[in-house]
Structure formats: C-alpha cells, structure tokens
C-alpha cells in the first residue's frame, strides 16, 4: 500500500542543507498496524506529511496504492487526502464552533456524500467511539479523550484506506491514552491499515511492526 524508495526531503537555508529525510526506504502493507518511532527532530513530521500527501519528496519515489504520488496534480492530491487518508492529530484539530456531530460530518460534505448517507455514517462513527450521547457538545465541553474520540470518529466516517495518527495519545493522561489505543486495536482488528507516529516506546510497541527514524534515516524492524 505504501512504498518509499530512496525518499529524501531537503530544506535549504542559505548554504546550509538539511536532509529531514535521507534516502528513506520502507513498505507498509494493506491491513498492517505499523508504528513509526523517533525523537523530536528525527524527521517524523516530515515523513508523516509525505505519507499523508501534505508534502512532496525532493528525491526518490513514493507509491500509494500502486500509483506514484509525484504524478498527481494538486487537485488530485487533495482528493486523495480527503478520501484515502484518515488523519488523527495530537491536537485533535476540531472546529470549536461546531459540535461533535458537525465536526464528524464536515469531511463528508467535502466528499459530497448525500445527506441521508452522511447522517448514517456520522451516527455509526460516533457510536463506535461511544460518543452518541455527546454528539451535540462542542469541543470545549468535552474532555481531551473525548475530543480525540471525535477526531477518530471523523476519520472513521470518511472510510479511508489508511488511518494516519500523529502522536494521538501525546496530550492525554495514561488511562485515556490506553483507551484511545484500544480503539486503534479495534479498528485494526476490523481490517484497517494504521500508521501511528510516536516518540513513546510503549505506544510504538503495541503495533505489529515498528519503523525507527533518526536524523532522517529510516530503519525497518520486522
């Protein structure tokens, strides 16, 4: 599903060259639960942005579902982000003026999903994360764990090929983090592909396979 071949991302500041990714190679198969682990500044965010089609590599090839991403237009990349990738961020990225229901529904509006189908998907997604009774609460009326559940429900409702989670437990206490990880295990058990980016070894160890990143260098661990 995901293949990196000698992928590099290079930032230049004057005469200085920084390789945030340096000839990275990796593969992630459909249905896998993979963690990508590294310390702050290791290149995790850059890797996530390229996997999520938010940024493009300067060198090398990235294939998603057999297609080389470099060949896509900006409009096509936007469609891929909206339809194939379910983003789950550390800071939740919920819209404060919208309640949980509306936050989950919004990507489906962009996908032009008909109203009746949208309603069914939103209700099912909120039920799967045990937030049906909080559907009409705004983010500031929800705990951190509940906000992350809304973010996961938003991704579930869009029916992506890949769940791409960036430090999803980073802002949560230990117990709530464990509950969120249990949700990822449930999604994986139902056949979803999950790529989880973290600096926490205990979180990374819960995946089926781990990929290490340090100073832009990627090492796969079977």
C-alpha positions as CSV (number, residue, x, y, z in Angstrom):
1,X,0.0,0.0,0.0
2,X,2.8,2.4,0.9
3,X,6.3,2.2,-0.6
4,X,9.2,4.6,-0.2
5,X,12.2,4.2,-2.5
6,X,15.2,6.4,-1.6
7,X,12.9,9.3,-0.5
8,X,14.6,12.5,0.6
9,X,13.2,15.8,1.7
10,X,15.7,18.6,1.7
11,X,15.4,22.0,3.3
12,X,17.9,24.7,2.4
13,X,18.8,27.8,4.4
14,X,21.4,29.8,2.6
15,X,24.3,27.5,2.0
16,X,23.1,25.0,4.6
17,X,21.4,21.8,3.6
18,X,19.2,19.9,6.0
19,X,18.0,16.4,5.0
20,X,14.9,15.9,7.1
21,X,14.6,12.6,5.2
22,X,17.7,11.0,3.8
23,X,17.2,8.2,1.2
24,X,14.3,6.6,3.2
25,X,13.1,3.2,2.2
26,X,10.0,1.5,3.8
27,X,7.0,-0.5,2.9
28,X,3.6,-0.8,4.6
29,X,1.1,-3.5,3.5
30,X,-2.6,-3.2,3.4
31,X,-4.1,-4.2,6.8
32,X,-0.9,-3.7,8.8
33,X,-0.6,-1.8,12.1
34,X,2.8,0.0,11.9
35,X,4.3,2.4,14.3
36,X,7.0,5.0,13.3
37,X,9.1,6.0,16.3
38,X,11.7,8.6,16.8
39,X,12.7,11.5,19.0
40,X,11.8,15.1,18.4
41,X,13.6,16.4,15.3
42,X,14.2,13.0,13.8
43,X,12.1,13.5,10.7
44,X,8.8,12.0,11.9
45,X,6.7,15.0,10.9
46,X,8.3,15.2,7.5
47,X,7.7,11.6,6.9
48,X,4.0,11.9,8.0
49,X,3.5,14.9,5.7
50,X,4.8,12.9,2.7
51,X,2.8,9.8,3.6
52,X,-0.3,12.0,4.0
53,X,0.3,13.8,0.7
54,X,0.7,17.1,2.5
55,X,4.2,17.5,1.1
56,X,6.2,16.0,-1.7
57,X,9.7,14.4,-1.7
58,X,12.6,16.2,-3.3
59,X,14.2,12.9,-4.3
60,X,13.1,9.3,-4.7
61,X,9.7,7.7,-5.2
62,X,6.5,7.3,-3.1
63,X,3.9,4.9,-4.2
64,X,0.4,4.8,-2.7
65,X,-1.8,2.0,-3.8
66,X,0.5,1.3,-6.7
67,X,0.5,4.9,-8.0
68,X,3.5,7.2,-7.8
69,X,2.4,10.3,-5.9
70,X,4.6,12.7,-7.9
71,X,2.4,12.2,-10.9
72,X,-0.7,13.7,-9.3
73,X,-1.9,17.3,-9.6
74,X,-2.6,19.4,-6.6
75,X,-6.3,18.8,-7.0
76,X,-5.8,15.0,-7.3
77,X,-3.7,15.1,-4.1
78,X,-6.4,17.0,-2.3
79,X,-8.9,14.2,-3.3
80,X,-6.5,11.6,-2.1
81,X,-6.2,13.3,1.3
82,X,-9.9,13.6,1.6
83,X,-10.9,10.1,0.5
84,X,-8.0,7.8,1.2
85,X,-6.3,9.1,4.4
86,X,-7.9,9.5,7.8
87,X,-5.8,12.0,9.7
88,X,-5.8,11.9,13.5
89,X,-3.6,14.6,15.2
90,X,-2.2,15.1,18.7
91,X,-4.1,18.4,19.0
92,X,-7.4,17.0,17.6
93,X,-7.9,19.8,15.0
94,X,-11.6,20.1,15.8
95,X,-13.5,23.2,14.8
96,X,-14.5,25.0,18.1
97,X,-17.8,26.5,16.9
98,X,-19.1,23.1,15.7
99,X,-20.4,20.3,17.9
100,X,-19.1,16.7,17.7
101,X,-21.7,15.7,15.1
102,X,-20.8,18.6,12.8
103,X,-17.1,18.0,13.1
104,X,-17.5,14.4,12.1
105,X,-19.8,15.3,9.2
106,X,-17.7,18.1,7.7
107,X,-15.3,15.9,5.6
108,X,-18.3,14.0,4.2
109,X,-19.8,17.3,3.0
110,X,-16.5,18.0,1.1
111,X,-16.8,14.5,-0.3
112,X,-20.4,15.4,-1.5
113,X,-21.8,12.4,0.3
114,X,-25.7,12.6,0.1
115,X,-27.4,13.8,3.3
116,X,-29.0,10.5,4.3
117,X,-25.8,8.6,3.9
118,X,-23.9,11.3,5.8
119,X,-26.3,11.1,8.7
120,X,-26.0,7.3,8.8
121,X,-22.1,7.4,8.7
122,X,-21.8,10.1,11.4
123,X,-24.2,8.3,13.8
124,X,-22.4,5.0,13.2
125,X,-18.9,6.6,13.7
126,X,-20.0,8.3,17.0
127,X,-21.5,5.1,18.2
128,X,-18.3,3.2,17.5
129,X,-16.3,5.6,19.7
130,X,-19.0,5.7,22.4
131,X,-20.0,9.3,22.0
132,X,-23.6,9.1,20.8
133,X,-24.8,11.0,23.9
134,X,-22.2,13.7,23.4
135,X,-22.9,14.3,19.7
136,X,-24.2,17.9,20.2
137,X,-21.4,19.1,22.6
138,X,-18.8,21.4,21.3
139,X,-15.0,20.7,21.8
140,X,-14.8,23.0,24.9
141,X,-17.5,20.9,26.5
142,X,-15.5,17.6,26.0
143,X,-12.5,16.1,27.8
144,X,-9.3,15.6,25.9
145,X,-10.0,11.9,25.5
146,X,-13.5,12.7,24.2
147,X,-12.1,15.2,21.7
148,X,-9.7,12.6,20.4
149,X,-12.6,10.2,20.0
150,X,-14.4,12.8,17.9
151,X,-11.3,13.1,15.8
152,X,-11.2,9.3,15.3
153,X,-14.9,9.2,14.5
154,X,-14.3,11.9,11.9
155,X,-11.7,9.7,10.3
156,X,-13.9,6.6,10.6
157,X,-16.9,8.3,8.9
158,X,-14.8,9.1,5.8
159,X,-13.9,5.4,5.3
160,X,-10.3,5.9,4.5
161,X,-7.8,3.3,3.2
162,X,-5.3,4.4,5.8
163,X,-5.6,5.9,9.3
164,X,-2.6,8.2,9.8
165,X,-2.2,9.1,13.5
166,X,0.3,11.6,14.7
167,X,1.1,11.3,18.4
168,X,-2.6,10.5,19.1
169,X,-2.0,9.9,22.8
170,X,0.5,12.7,23.3
171,X,-1.9,15.2,25.1
172,X,-3.7,12.5,27.1
173,X,-3.2,11.0,30.5
174,X,-2.1,7.4,30.7
175,X,-5.6,5.8,31.2
176,X,-7.2,7.9,28.4
177,X,-4.3,7.1,26.2
178,X,-4.8,3.4,26.8
179,X,-8.5,3.8,25.8
180,X,-7.5,5.5,22.6
181,X,-5.0,2.8,21.8
182,X,-7.7,0.2,22.4
183,X,-9.8,1.9,19.7
184,X,-6.9,1.6,17.2
185,X,-6.6,-2.1,18.0
186,X,-10.3,-2.5,17.4
187,X,-10.0,-0.7,14.0
188,X,-7.0,-2.8,13.1
189,X,-8.9,-6.0,14.1
190,X,-11.6,-4.9,11.6
191,X,-9.0,-4.8,8.8
192,X,-8.0,-1.2,8.8
193,X,-4.4,-0.1,7.9
194,X,-3.0,2.1,10.7
195,X,0.2,4.1,10.6
196,X,0.9,5.6,14.1
197,X,3.7,8.1,14.6
198,X,5.0,8.5,18.1
199,X,8.1,9.2,20.3
200,X,6.8,6.8,23.0
201,X,8.3,3.3,23.0
202,X,5.4,1.9,25.0
203,X,2.9,3.1,22.4
204,X,5.1,2.0,19.5
205,X,5.5,-1.5,20.9
206,X,1.7,-2.0,20.6
207,X,1.9,-2.1,16.8
208,X,2.6,-5.3,14.8
209,X,5.7,-3.8,13.3
210,X,7.9,-0.8,14.1
211,X,9.8,1.6,11.9
212,X,12.6,3.6,13.5
213,X,13.6,7.1,12.3
214,X,16.6,9.1,13.4
215,X,18.2,12.1,11.7
216,X,16.2,11.4,8.6
217,X,17.3,7.8,8.4
218,X,14.6,5.1,8.4
219,X,15.2,1.6,9.7
220,X,12.5,-1.1,9.5
221,X,12.1,-3.5,12.3
222,X,10.2,-6.7,11.5
